[in-house]
Amino acid sequence: MISVRIGLRALAVLGFVCVVAARADAQATRTWVSGVGDDANPCSRTAPCKTFAGAISKTAVNGEINCLDPGGFGTVTITKSITIDCHEVFASILNAGTNGINIPFDSFGVSDVRKTVRLRNLNIQGADTGLIGISITGTAASAGSEVFIEDGLIDGQFAGSARGISDTRNGGQLYVTNTTVRNNGQTGILMSPVGTALVPPLTGALSNVRLEHNGASGLGLSRGAKAAVVESVASGNVGSGFFADGVGASSELTISHSISTGNGTGVSAPSGGVARISDMHITGNAAGVNAAGGVIVSYGNNGIDGNNSANGPVSPIPMQ
């Protein structure tokens, strides 16, 4: 009888230990980081983590990481649907010599049906040696995936690919809002699938985006990518302010209520690319537009003047 009681007690103790361990390993729906946190912590509000990389391992799929106070929270690779939201708190990623944020959709779990990443109020600084501020990749697994970038600043990517945002998924949606992408060695925002395009293809929507002083184009589309841009500015880019070509497959760019000034070319659609422009002001560029081998369609309400050369041609269409 005594041995039976001892056995039952041992089982009860073992069960309690297992429950505690399971609770300790459980991932929280909301976690926190702090400039004075510690990645050994559970990332709770009262015991925050130090880095995004430390917090993401303790955050559940579809959960959220928030910032308690200002800080530099390190580079991170995201392999599940998640939100990183540091609104009203200065949150920086210093990515000297590497990428700031990697989002490889091929590494997302098969049960992760949302395939959605939201990034808000992040400052990504490459310190002149960064490679890519935000790198988004994926082949067949990227079908239906979504990336939201809001209230961000990306700067100082001058090594390797030297891009602010690089989206090479074969499909999915990219949404960029209230964000500045400036002072990078190559294209500010590139959308260019690397493999066989999916149906629907890689598409983007940019609103109130500033593309400034990038070494190639401000926004570049290739290999069948499609994007719509509204109330945005491309300025001081060495290449084109806005660019869409037909290499691999015809890319399509629609721009409305936006400005392109001080660039190599205001709007370019070469080699089978298509650009549709409405209520744009294209001025002060080395060339206004370039449609060599492609098509730039104007809705007849654009101001294309004051460029050093080549204000046109564009193909007018009737107002709808």
C-alpha positions in Angstrom: 0.0 0.0 0.0 2.8 2.4 0.9 4.6 1.7 -2.4 1.4 2.4 -4.3 1.0 5.7 -2.5 4.6 6.7 -3.2 4.1 5.8 -6.9 1.0 7.9 -7.2 2.7 10.8 -5.6 5.7 10.5 -7.9 3.3 10.5 -10.9 1.5 13.6 -9.6 4.8 15.4 -9.1 6.0 14.4 -12.6 2.7 15.6 -14.1 3.0 18.9 -12.3 6.5 19.4 -13.6 5.4 18.6 -17.1 2.6 21.1 -16.9 4.9 23.8 -15.6 7.5 23.1 -18.3 4.8 23.2 -21.0 3.6 26.5 -19.7 7.2 27.9 -19.6 7.7 26.9 -23.3 4.3 28.2 -24.4 4.3 31.1 -26.9 2.4 34.2 -26.0 0.1 36.0 -28.4 1.6 39.4 -27.4 5.3 39.9 -26.4 7.4 42.9 -25.6 10.9 44.2 -26.2 12.8 47.0 -24.4 16.1 48.7 -24.7 17.0 47.4 -21.3 15.4 44.0 -21.7 16.9 40.5 -21.7 16.3 37.7 -24.2 16.4 35.2 -21.4 13.1 36.8 -20.2 9.7 35.5 -21.2 9.1 38.7 -23.2 6.2 39.7 -21.0 5.4 43.4 -20.3 7.1 43.2 -16.9 10.0 41.0 -18.2 10.6 42.1 -21.8 13.1 40.7 -24.2 16.1 42.7 -25.7 15.7 41.9 -29.4 13.1 41.1 -32.0 14.9 37.8 -32.7 14.6 36.9 -29.0 11.0 37.9 -28.9 9.8 36.2 -32.1 10.7 32.7 -30.8 8.4 33.3 -27.9 5.5 34.8 -29.9 2.8 32.6 -31.3 1.8 32.5 -34.9 -0.4 35.5 -35.8 0.8 37.2 -32.6 2.3 40.6 -32.0 5.6 42.1 -30.8 5.4 45.6 -29.2 8.1 48.0 -28.0 8.0 49.3 -24.4 10.5 52.0 -24.9 13.0 53.3 -27.4 15.9 51.0 -28.5 17.8 49.2 -31.1 16.3 45.8 -31.4 18.5 43.9 -33.8 18.0 42.2 -37.2 15.4 39.5 -37.4 14.3 36.6 -39.7 10.5 36.2 -39.7 9.2 32.7 -40.5 5.6 32.9 -39.4 2.6 35.3 -39.6 3.3 38.0 -37.1 3.0 41.8 -36.4 5.9 43.9 -35.2 4.3 47.2 -34.1 6.3 49.9 -32.4 4.0 52.9 -33.1 4.9 56.0 -31.0 8.1 54.4 -29.8 11.5 54.9 -31.6 12.4 51.4 -32.7 15.6 50.9 -34.8 17.3 48.0 -36.5 21.0 48.6 -37.3 21.9 46.1 -40.1 25.5 46.9 -40.9 26.9 44.2 -43.2 23.6 42.2 -43.4 19.9 42.4 -44.1 17.7 44.2 -41.6 14.6 42.0 -41.9 14.3 38.7 -43.8 10.9 37.3 -44.7 11.3 33.9 -46.4 7.8 32.6 -47.1 9.2 29.2 -48.1 10.1 28.8 -44.4 6.6 29.4 -43.1 4.8 26.4 -41.7 2.2 24.6 -43.9 -0.4 25.2 -41.2 0.3 29.0 -41.3 -2.6 29.8 -43.6 -2.5 33.6 -43.1 1.1 34.1 -44.4 0.8 37.7 -43.3 3.6 40.0 -41.9 2.9 43.5 -40.6 5.8 45.9 -39.8 5.0 49.3 -38.3 7.1 52.2 -37.2 10.6 50.7 -37.7 13.7 52.6 -38.6 16.2 50.4 -40.5 19.7 51.8 -40.9 22.3 50.0 -42.9 25.1 52.3 -41.7 26.6 52.4 -45.3 27.3 48.6 -45.3 23.8 47.1 -45.1 22.7 44.8 -47.8 18.9 45.0 -47.9 16.6 46.8 -45.5 13.7 44.3 -45.9 14.2 41.2 -48.0 11.0 39.3 -49.0 11.4 36.0 -50.8 9.3 32.9 -51.7 8.4 30.6 -54.5 5.2 28.5 -54.6 4.8 29.0 -50.9 4.4 32.7 -51.3 1.0 32.4 -53.0 -1.5 34.6 -51.2 1.2 36.0 -48.9 0.9 39.6 -47.7 3.5 42.1 -46.3 2.4 45.4 -44.8 5.0 48.1 -44.1 3.7 51.2 -42.4 5.3 54.4 -41.0 8.8 53.2 -41.7 12.2 54.6 -42.6 14.9 52.7 -44.5 18.3 54.2 -45.1 21.9 53.4 -45.8 22.0 50.1 -47.7 25.1 50.3 -49.8 26.7 46.8 -49.9 25.6 43.8 -51.9 22.2 44.3 -53.5 22.0 47.7 -51.7 18.2 47.9 -51.8 15.7 49.4 -49.4 13.0 46.9 -49.9 13.5 43.8 -52.1 10.5 41.7 -53.0 11.3 38.8 -55.2 8.4 36.5 -54.4 6.7 34.7 -57.3 3.4 36.0 -56.0 1.7 37.8 -53.1 0.9 41.4 -52.1 3.1 44.2 -50.9 1.5 47.2 -49.2 3.8 50.2 -48.3 2.2 53.2 -46.5 3.6 56.4 -45.0 7.2 55.2 -45.5 10.5 56.8 -46.7 13.1 54.8 -48.6 16.2 56.9 -49.1 19.9 57.0 -49.6 20.4 53.4 -50.8 23.0 52.3 -53.3 20.6 50.7 -55.8 16.8 50.5 -56.2 14.8 51.9 -53.3 11.9 49.4 -53.7 12.3 46.5 -56.1 9.5 44.2 -57.1 10.9 41.4 -59.3 9.8 37.7 -59.0 12.8 35.4 -59.4 11.0 32.3 -60.7 7.8 31.3 -62.4 5.2 33.9 -61.8 2.1 32.8 -59.8 -1.5 33.6 -60.5 -2.2 36.2 -59.2 1.2 37.6 -59.7 3.3 39.8 -57.3 1.3 43.0 -56.8 1.9 46.1 -54.8 0.1 49.2 -53.5 2.1 52.3 -52.3 0.5 55.3 -50.6 2.3 58.3 -49.3 5.8 56.9 -50.0 8.9 58.9 -50.4 11.7 57.5 -52.6 14.7 59.7 -52.3 18.3 59.7 -53.5 18.6 56.0 -54.4 21.5 54.9 -56.6 19.2 53.3 -59.2 15.4 53.7 -59.5 13.1 54.9 -56.7 10.6 52.1 -57.5 11.5 49.4 -59.9 9.2 46.7 -61.3 10.3 43.7 -63.5 9.3 40.2 -64.5 5.6 40.8 -64.5 5.2 42.6 -61.2 2.3 45.1 -60.9 1.9 48.1 -58.6 -0.3 51.1 -58.0 1.2 54.3 -56.5 -0.8 57.2 -55.1 0.3 60.5 -53.4 3.9 59.6 -53.4 7.2 61.4 -54.3 10.3 60.1 -56.2 13.1 62.6 -56.0 16.9 62.6 -56.5 17.2 59.0 -57.7 20.1 58.4 -60.1 18.0 56.2 -62.4 14.2 56.6 -62.8 11.8 57.9 -60.2 9.4 55.2 -61.3 10.4 52.3 -63.5 8.6 49.2 -65.0 10.1 47.1 -67.8 9.0 44.0 -69.8 12.0 41.8 -69.0 10.8 38.3 -68.4 7.2 39.5 -68.6 5.5 42.8 -68.9 5.4 44.8 -65.7 2.6 47.3 -65.1 2.8 50.5 -63.1 -0.1 52.8 -62.3 0.7 56.2 -60.8 -1.7 58.9 -59.6 -1.5 62.2 -57.7 2.3 61.9 -57.4 5.5 63.8 -58.2 8.7 62.7 -59.9 11.5 65.3 -59.8 15.3 65.5 -59.9 15.7 62.0 -61.1 17.6 60.6 -64.1 14.2 60.0 -65.7 10.8 60.8 -64.3 8.9 57.7 -65.4 10.4 54.8 -67.5 8.6 51.9 -69.2 11.2 50.4 -71.5 11.4 46.9 -73.2 7.7 46.0 -73.0 6.8 47.7 -69.7 3.6 49.6 -69.2 3.1 52.8 -67.1 -0.2 54.6 -66.7 0.0 58.1 -65.2 -2.7 60.4 -64.0 -2.5 63.7 -62.1 1.3 63.5 -62.0 3.8 66.3 -62.1 7.0 65.2 -63.8 9.5 68.0 -63.7 13.2 68.8 -63.2 14.4 65.4 -64.3 17.3 64.8 -66.8 14.5 63.3 -68.9 10.8 63.4 -68.4 9.7 60.0 -69.6 11.2 57.0 -71.4 9.0 54.6 -73.2 11.6 53.0 -75.5 10.1 49.6 -76.4 7.3 50.0 -73.9 4.2 52.2 -73.4 3.5 55.2 -71.1 -0.2 56.0 -71.1 -1.4 59.4 -70.0 -4.9 60.3 -68.9 -4.4 63.8 -70.2 -4.2 65.6 -66.9 -0.4 65.4 -66.2 2.2 68.2 -66.0 5.3 67.0 -67.9 7.6 70.0 -68.3 10.8 71.6 -67.1 12.9 68.5 -67.8 16.2 68.8 -69.5 15.1 66.6 -72.4 12.5 64.2 -73.6 9.3 65.4 -72.0 7.4 62.8 -74.1 6.2 60.9 -75.8 3.2 59.5 -74.0 0.1 57.7 -75.4 -3.0 59.7 -74.5 -6.3 57.9 -73.9 -9.8 59.3 -73.4 -10.7 60.2 -69.8 -13.0 57.5 -68.4 
